């Protein structure tokens, strides 16, 4: 594929953040029954690269050794190669391409380090895409991927109220989980993990790319997904899926199967595995941040609770912006 050619079939990308009820949406969409090429948990091709960034000491990237930079780039390129291999095989076999990825997993390490440390960290080069001639990146593209590759996708952005998303993510981190051999230096969230900057910038990139009148990029709010089967059915049709194959109830995962899963999967998938339908108790509704902040201080302690409130309030402008763009039933 060159920069000027189009994919042989549409590619649908579900771009999310941790704890946005994305596992529930994937469950409802019934990807296994939709002719979608299988991927572990629906995607997360760039998780190994992100975990390598998150779990190493948080020092500015311009202080990394050449060896450290080379190791990071190698892991990123391996992730990208696996992603491209998945796409190629799906196209060869005529399978639907619908992939989930957290926006922050795609981050360029230099851009991420600049955000964390507040100053310029030097130039970075995008990863190499197979068969692509143009590897340039524009200002809104904070990922490690070239613009031309991003433009081959029809993206959907799944969002959730920060007062629901961030405390849930923090609780998961406090459980001291290890992911694919990577473990955090301390049980806390990095600055890059509590901002919606990455997902908003990627949305703006796509909004500038698609022509006026195009339905893309799409935005889904988790509350709407939980409450409106009609909206999810409409979305499924737009994303190349059959609305007739959606599932709003399912079998609980047997306990013996859960026991065989890695610890981090058990922790991150605990709610969906224990459920047999959409759990509307997870709705944000008209949640009051000030009231929740009292609960966070009681749950996490005064210092961590105050930090949680700051994270949530700082994320609200980007959330409200994206929410204003969400798919709705007229």
ABEGO torsion letter per residue (X at the ends): XBAABBBABBBBBBBBBBGAGAAAAAAAAGAAAAGBBBBBGGEGAAAAAAAAAAABBBBBAAABBAAAAAAAAAAAAAAAAAAAAAAAAAAAAGBBBBBBBBAAAABBAAAAAAAAAGBBAEBBBBBBBBGBABABBBAABABABBAAAAAABBBBBBBBBAAAAAAAAAAAAAAGBBBGGBBBABBBBBAAAABAAAAAAAAAAAAAABBBGBAOBBBBBAAAAAABAAAAAAAAAAAGBBAAABBABBBBBBAAAAAABBAAAAAAAAAAAABABBBAAABAEBBBAAAAAAAAAAAAEAAAAAAAAAAAAAAAAAAAAAAAABBBBX
